[in-house]
Amino acid sequence: MSDSPSHGWSDLGRFWTPANILSMFRLVLIIPVTWLILVEGPLFWIMIIIVLAIATDYFDGRIARWSDSVSEWGKVLDPMADKISGGLVVAALTIQGSLPWWFLTVMAIRDLVILTGGAILRARTGKIVMSMWSGKVAVTAVAITALAALLRADPPVLEFCLWASTALLVWSYLRYMVRFFSILRAS
């Protein structure tokens, strides 16, 4: 029998906290948003649901800290909800023809590599690393790009958003890789 700590899901602490429920609710909200984008539904309802999803993202961390219920699960659920939500919205806008396929590809590859790196670090160290500030900036830029596509921004504006978002995605990816290798070396 090994003395090493378990790195399974059961050792992530309490799952059903108010903050984690908000993160899960964000995942539920993205389903109608994705569908409405694909069928070119009413922009009013798309925006209402997106604002509600953004509010859940804003409040989940604050509630966790306020209620002293910050959990390892929250460190998994919040960024996962962000990646899935952003990915589905960008995928829907890409399928609809509002965003180019290369942008979705860059975003998907970056997110998959970061998720894989997080899983490797969890397996090697037993710890879950938190999202980085650079990742939050990149996700905000992607959200602005998606908003520009939803609002059918003029081509130069959308082009600027695409390239700025791509640069920030690459920048945050490089920061995550530096942290990944730094943690691996230290462990």
C-alpha positions in Angstrom: 0.0 0.0 0.0 1.4 3.4 -1.0 1.8 6.3 1.5 1.3 8.9 -1.3 -1.8 11.1 -1.1 -4.8 10.3 -3.2 -5.3 12.5 -6.3 -8.8 11.4 -7.0 -11.9 13.5 -7.2 -13.0 12.6 -3.7 -10.2 14.6 -2.1 -11.3 17.9 -3.7 -13.6 18.8 -0.8 -17.2 19.8 -0.7 -18.8 20.0 -4.1 -22.2 21.5 -3.4 -21.3 25.0 -2.3 -23.2 28.1 -3.4 -20.2 29.3 -5.5 -19.9 25.9 -7.3 -23.7 25.9 -7.9 -23.3 29.2 -9.7 -20.5 27.8 -11.8 -22.7 24.9 -12.7 -25.6 27.2 -13.5 -23.3 29.1 -16.0 -22.9 25.8 -17.8 -26.7 25.3 -18.0 -27.2 28.9 -19.2 -24.8 28.4 -22.1 -27.0 25.8 -23.7 -29.9 28.2 -24.7 -27.3 30.9 -25.7 -25.6 28.5 -28.1 -28.9 27.3 -29.5 -30.1 30.9 -30.0 -26.9 31.9 -31.7 -27.1 28.9 -34.1 -30.7 29.6 -35.0 -30.1 33.4 -35.1 -32.6 33.9 -32.4 -33.5 37.2 -30.8 -30.4 39.2 -29.8 -32.3 40.5 -26.8 -32.6 37.1 -25.2 -29.0 36.1 -26.2 -27.8 39.2 -24.4 -30.0 38.8 -21.3 -28.8 35.2 -20.8 -25.1 36.2 -21.4 -25.4 39.0 -18.9 -26.8 36.5 -16.4 -24.0 34.0 -17.2 -21.4 36.8 -16.7 -23.0 37.7 -13.3 -22.6 34.0 -12.2 -18.9 34.2 -13.2 -18.5 37.5 -11.3 -20.3 36.3 -8.1 -19.1 32.7 -7.8 -15.6 33.6 -6.5 -16.8 36.5 -4.4 -19.4 34.2 -2.7 -16.8 31.5 -2.1 -14.5 34.0 -0.4 -17.3 35.7 1.5 -18.7 32.5 2.8 -15.3 31.0 3.4 -16.2 28.1 1.1 -13.3 28.4 -1.4 -12.8 24.8 -2.6 -10.6 22.8 -4.8 -13.7 21.9 -6.8 -14.2 25.7 -7.4 -10.7 25.9 -8.8 -11.8 23.2 -11.4 -15.4 24.2 -12.1 -15.0 28.0 -12.6 -12.3 27.8 -15.3 -13.9 24.8 -16.8 -17.3 26.6 -17.0 -15.4 29.6 -18.6 -13.7 27.4 -21.2 -16.8 25.4 -22.1 -19.0 28.5 -22.2 -16.6 30.5 -24.3 -15.8 27.5 -26.6 -19.5 26.8 -27.3 -20.3 30.5 -28.0 -17.3 30.8 -30.3 -18.1 27.5 -32.0 -21.7 28.6 -32.6 -20.6 31.9 -34.0 -18.1 30.0 -36.2 -20.7 27.6 -37.5 -23.0 30.5 -38.1 -20.2 32.2 -40.2 -19.6 35.2 -37.9 -16.1 34.1 -36.8 -13.3 32.3 -38.7 -12.5 28.7 -38.1 -8.8 29.5 -37.4 -9.9 31.5 -34.3 -11.9 28.6 -32.9 -9.0 26.3 -33.6 -6.5 28.5 -31.8 -8.8 28.9 -28.8 -9.6 25.1 -28.7 -6.0 24.0 -28.9 -4.9 26.5 -26.3 -7.6 25.4 -23.9 -7.0 21.7 -24.4 -3.3 22.1 -23.8 -3.9 24.2 -20.6 -6.4 21.6 -19.3 -4.0 18.8 -20.1 -1.2 20.6 -18.3 -3.5 21.1 -15.3 -4.3 17.4 -15.2 -0.6 16.5 -15.4 0.2 18.9 -12.5 -2.7 17.5 -10.5 -1.4 13.9 -11.1 2.2 14.8 -10.3 1.7 17.2 -7.3 -1.8 16.5 -6.0 -2.5 20.2 -6.3 -4.9 22.1 -8.5 -3.4 25.4 -9.8 -5.6 28.4 -10.0 -6.3 30.4 -13.2 -3.9 33.1 -14.0 -4.6 36.7 -14.5 -3.4 36.6 -18.1 -5.9 33.8 -18.8 -8.7 36.0 -17.4 -7.6 38.9 -19.7 -7.5 36.6 -22.7 -11.0 35.2 -21.9 -12.3 38.8 -21.6 -10.9 39.6 -25.0 -12.5 36.5 -26.5 -15.8 37.6 -24.9 -15.5 41.1 -26.5 -14.7 39.4 -29.8 -17.8 37.3 -29.5 -19.9 40.3 -28.6 -18.5 42.2 -31.6 -19.5 39.2 -33.8 -22.9 39.0 -32.2 -23.5 42.7 -32.8 -22.2 42.4 -36.4 -19.4 44.9 -35.9 -17.8 46.5 -38.9 -15.2 44.3 -40.4 -12.2 46.4 -39.3 -13.5 46.4 -35.7 -14.1 42.6 -35.7 -10.7 42.1 -37.4 -9.0 44.1 -34.6 -10.9 42.1 -31.9 -9.9 38.8 -33.5 -6.2 39.7 -33.7 -6.1 41.3 -30.2 -7.8 38.2 -28.8 -5.5 35.8 -30.6 -2.4 37.7 -29.3 -3.8 37.6 -25.8 -4.6 33.9 -26.1 -1.0 33.2 -27.2 0.4 35.4 -24.5 -1.6 33.7 -21.8 -0.7 30.3 -23.2 3.0 31.1 -22.9 2.5 32.3 -19.3 0.7 29.1 -18.5 3.5 27.0 -20.1 6.2 28.9 -18.1 4.2 28.2 -14.9 3.7 24.6 -15.9 7.4 23.9 -16.4 8.3 25.9 -13.3 5.9 23.8 -11.1 7.1 20.6 -12.7 10.8 21.5 -12.0 10.0 22.4 -8.4 8.1 19.1 -7.7 
